[in-house]
């Protein structure tokens, strides 16, 4: 049953994003940033952790999980280092994911060539 719930929560996240793309003038980049900010807000309000306990990867794999990881890193860095943790905590907590994205983006750019969009 937990796999069904996990899949359902992840699917609802994707459906909401697709509806925002189709029915509004929001660009995909703005929607992605909105999802990261929503993850931060859910974590700050104490909603993300209980939702993660129920839905697992259904909520953590989409960008909500990245935002929550940044918020968690900021909270821990502020507790450890004080106010400077506001600037350093989010990046420290997500450095592995950011590095992987940069490395894979560069690596794949070696094998594929971009082309101009034709209007």
Rosetta silent file (secondary structure, phi, psi, omega in degrees, C-alpha in Angstrom):
SEQUENCE: XXXXXXXXXXXXXXXXXXXXXXXXXXXXXXXXXXXXXXXXXXXXXXXXXXXXXXXXXXXXXXXXXXXXXXXXXXXXXXXXXXXXXXXXXXXXXXXXXXXXXXXXXXXXXXXXXXXXXXX
SCORE:     score description
SCORE:     0.000 S_00000001
   1 L     0.000  -33.510 -178.044    0.000    0.000    0.000 S_00000001
   2 H   -66.944  -31.814  176.953    2.858    2.402    0.715 S_00000001
   3 H   -65.522  -38.444  178.293    4.101    2.087   -2.885 S_00000001
   4 H   -65.264  -43.546  178.989    0.686    3.097   -4.167 S_00000001
   5 H   -64.862  -42.757  177.942    0.615    6.100   -1.838 S_00000001
   6 H   -60.088  -48.069  179.289    4.158    7.089   -2.810 S_00000001
   7 H   -62.113  -41.788 -178.324    3.314    6.861   -6.499 S_00000001
   8 H   -63.794  -44.919  179.336    0.067    8.781   -6.012 S_00000001
   9 H   -63.372  -44.950  177.458    1.731   11.673   -4.164 S_00000001
  10 H   -62.232  -40.291  178.943    4.470   11.928   -6.801 S_00000001
  11 H   -64.953  -39.773  178.540    1.879   11.785   -9.576 S_00000001
  12 H   -63.694  -40.626  176.487   -0.174   14.562   -7.970 S_00000001
  13 H   -59.178  -43.894 -179.180    2.959   16.760   -7.804 S_00000001
  14 H   -69.643  -38.530  178.890    3.564   16.146  -11.516 S_00000001
  15 H   -63.770  -43.045  178.705   -0.079   16.712  -12.444 S_00000001
  16 H   -61.030  -44.392  178.886   -0.107   20.058  -10.647 S_00000001
  17 H   -62.357  -42.586 -179.347    3.058   21.122  -12.478 S_00000001
  18 H   -66.114  -39.035  176.833    1.632   20.045  -15.836 S_00000001
  19 H   -64.616  -38.778  176.832   -1.604   21.912  -15.187 S_00000001
  20 H   -63.420  -38.351  177.733    0.380   25.035  -14.305 S_00000001
  21 H   -66.619  -45.427 -174.463    2.293   24.722  -17.584 S_00000001
  22 H   -75.562  -35.269 -169.866   -0.840   24.140  -19.661 S_00000001
  23 H  -105.305   -6.205 -179.812   -3.273   26.575  -18.021 S_00000001
  24 L  -126.937  174.436  177.578   -1.089   29.512  -16.990 S_00000001
  25 L   -91.229    9.649  179.904    1.568   31.712  -18.531 S_00000001
  26 L   -69.326  138.891  176.019    4.169   30.397  -16.067 S_00000001
  27 L   -83.784  157.739  177.518    7.340   29.041  -17.628 S_00000001
  28 H   -56.216  -34.948  179.139    8.691   25.659  -16.529 S_00000001
  29 H   -63.474  -41.044  179.359   11.621   27.428  -14.835 S_00000001
  30 H   -66.730  -35.906  178.862    9.253   29.502  -12.693 S_00000001
  31 H   -68.402  -41.255  178.345    7.304   26.384  -11.735 S_00000001
  32 H   -62.131  -43.639  177.656   10.506   24.569  -10.731 S_00000001
  33 H   -64.175  -38.731  176.960   11.560   27.499   -8.550 S_00000001
  34 H   -61.935  -38.541  177.831    8.077   27.548   -7.066 S_00000001
  35 H   -66.445  -40.130  177.339    8.367   23.863   -6.172 S_00000001
  36 H   -63.774  -45.650  178.929   11.720   24.426   -4.449 S_00000001
  37 H   -63.534  -36.580  176.940   10.263   27.372   -2.501 S_00000001
  38 H   -64.909  -36.856  175.896    7.224   25.273   -1.607 S_00000001
  39 H   -62.898  -40.881  176.637    9.570   22.611   -0.208 S_00000001
  40 H   -63.138  -45.107 -179.067   11.245   25.245    1.959 S_00000001
  41 H   -64.631  -42.652  178.468    7.847   26.500    3.127 S_00000001
  42 H   -61.598  -39.639  178.455    6.559   22.989    3.886 S_00000001
  43 H   -66.885  -44.809 -178.243    9.700   22.293    5.927 S_00000001
  44 H   -63.470  -33.843 -179.818    9.463   25.616    7.780 S_00000001
  45 L   -83.855   -4.804  179.667    5.819   24.986    8.658 S_00000001
  46 L    79.930   16.325 -178.525    6.594   21.475    9.922 S_00000001
  47 L   -92.665  -29.570 -173.022    4.476   19.805    7.241 S_00000001
  48 H   -64.234  -46.652 -176.636    7.253   18.261    5.145 S_00000001
  49 H   -59.783  -49.628  177.236    8.568   15.738    7.700 S_00000001
  50 H   -63.557  -35.501  178.028    5.180   14.092    8.445 S_00000001
  51 H   -66.703  -37.255  177.124    4.368   14.098    4.729 S_00000001
  52 H   -65.815  -38.440  177.942    7.722   12.456    4.023 S_00000001
  53 H   -60.278  -33.878 -178.349    6.987    9.766    6.632 S_00000001
  54 H   -86.037  -46.807 -169.693    3.786    8.912    4.753 S_00000001
  55 H  -100.017  -16.014  177.892    4.753    9.473    1.115 S_00000001
  56 L    57.167 -127.085 -176.309    8.523    8.847    1.089 S_00000001
  57 H   -65.902  -17.713  178.059   10.076    9.345   -2.334 S_00000001
  58 H   -61.481  -28.375  178.569    6.777   10.600   -3.722 S_00000001
  59 H  -108.202  -23.487 -175.403    7.443   13.926   -2.021 S_00000001
  60 H   -87.001  -27.941 -178.225   11.233   13.882   -1.667 S_00000001
  61 L   -74.594  -42.236  174.174   12.252   13.181   -5.255 S_00000001
  62 L   -62.397  177.043 -173.446   10.441   16.138   -6.818 S_00000001
  63 H   -64.485  -11.562  174.306   11.897   19.543   -6.119 S_00000001
  64 H   -58.849  -40.288 -179.370   10.097   19.744   -2.803 S_00000001
  65 H   -65.125  -36.398  177.672   12.830   17.504   -1.380 S_00000001
  66 H   -65.753  -43.938  178.407   15.594   19.801   -2.642 S_00000001
  67 H   -63.920  -41.163  178.786   13.953   22.806   -0.997 S_00000001
  68 H   -66.410  -37.194  177.709   13.444   20.923    2.252 S_00000001
  69 H   -65.076  -39.539  176.560   17.079   19.775    2.219 S_00000001
  70 H   -63.515  -44.439 -179.591   18.217   23.372    1.792 S_00000001
  71 H   -63.658  -41.468  178.206   15.988   24.513    4.659 S_00000001
  72 H   -62.444  -41.993  178.571   17.246   21.696    6.894 S_00000001
  73 H   -63.670  -39.509  177.809   20.845   22.636    6.080 S_00000001
  74 H   -65.517  -44.220 -179.897   20.226   26.282    6.933 S_00000001
  75 H   -60.155  -44.941 -179.638   18.581   25.351   10.231 S_00000001
  76 H   -68.036  -39.524 -179.030   21.494   23.106   11.231 S_00000001
  77 H   -69.665  -35.073  176.861   24.143   25.621   10.128 S_00000001
  78 H   -66.992  -40.851  178.358   22.476   28.450   12.049 S_00000001
  79 H   -65.005  -32.559 -176.364   22.366   26.287   15.174 S_00000001
  80 H   -88.019  -43.301 -171.521   26.038   25.415   14.709 S_00000001
  81 H  -115.257   -5.384 -177.126   27.607   28.623   13.337 S_00000001
  82 H    88.731 -153.246 -172.995   25.148   31.388   14.025 S_00000001
  83 H   -62.678  -27.256  178.870   23.889   33.889   11.469 S_00000001
  84 H   -63.465  -22.017  177.661   26.555   33.008    8.885 S_00000001
  85 H   -63.384  -21.631  176.515   24.752   29.658    8.565 S_00000001
  86 H   -61.482  -37.292 -178.005   21.979   31.458    6.695 S_00000001
  87 H   -85.729  -30.770 -172.271   24.378   31.909    3.798 S_00000001
  88 H  -101.868  -24.932 -171.226   26.293   28.637    4.004 S_00000001
  89 H   -64.762  -44.112 -177.532   23.846   26.007    5.251 S_00000001
  90 H   -63.700  -42.944 -179.998   21.698   25.509    2.163 S_00000001
  91 H   -71.452  -36.259  178.456   24.626   25.032   -0.169 S_00000001
  92 H   -63.830  -40.636 -176.821   26.494   22.772    2.247 S_00000001
  93 H   -72.184  -26.662 -176.028   23.487   20.492    2.619 S_00000001
  94 H  -113.890   14.568 -175.969   22.854   20.190   -1.118 S_00000001
  95 H   -59.258  -39.035 -179.970   26.427   20.335   -2.424 S_00000001
  96 H   -62.128  -45.087  179.145   26.399   16.711   -3.582 S_00000001
  97 H   -66.633  -40.561  178.716   23.273   17.173   -5.697 S_00000001
  98 H   -65.075  -43.852  179.007   24.480   20.451   -7.148 S_00000001
  99 H   -62.688  -43.292  178.667   27.869   18.951   -8.020 S_00000001
 100 H   -61.752  -41.900  179.789   26.253   15.929   -9.663 S_00000001
 101 H   -64.097  -43.251  178.967   23.979   18.165  -11.762 S_00000001
 102 H   -65.441  -45.120 -179.157   26.898   20.314  -12.920 S_00000001
 103 H   -63.022  -47.799 -178.854   29.124   17.314  -13.686 S_00000001
 104 H   -66.547  -36.873  176.626   26.426   15.418  -15.582 S_00000001
 105 H   -61.480  -44.714  177.674   25.416   18.551  -17.489 S_00000001
 106 H   -65.135  -46.457 -177.998   29.001   19.102  -18.605 S_00000001
 107 H   -59.733  -45.456 -179.226   29.557   15.411  -19.384 S_00000001
 108 H   -69.714  -29.008  178.095   26.414   15.160  -21.511 S_00000001
 109 H   -67.137  -19.657  176.660   27.269   18.389  -23.341 S_00000001
 110 L   -71.814  -24.959 -175.138   30.358   16.616  -24.672 S_00000001
 111 L  -106.036  -16.528 -177.723   28.181   14.097  -26.508 S_00000001
 112 L  -125.762  147.630 -179.716   25.179   16.165  -27.590 S_00000001
 113 L  -114.787  133.647  175.917   24.970   19.440  -29.448 S_00000001
 114 L   -77.035  158.623  176.303   22.323   22.067  -28.820 S_00000001
 115 L  -137.658  158.294 -178.269   20.557   23.724  -31.686 S_00000001
 116 L   -72.393  146.297  174.522   18.661   26.927  -32.116 S_00000001
 117 L   -78.524  138.402  177.681   14.913   26.943  -31.827 S_00000001
 118 L  -103.849  132.336 -179.416   13.163   27.833  -35.035 S_00000001
 119 L  -104.917    0.000    0.000   10.073   29.954  -34.811 S_00000001
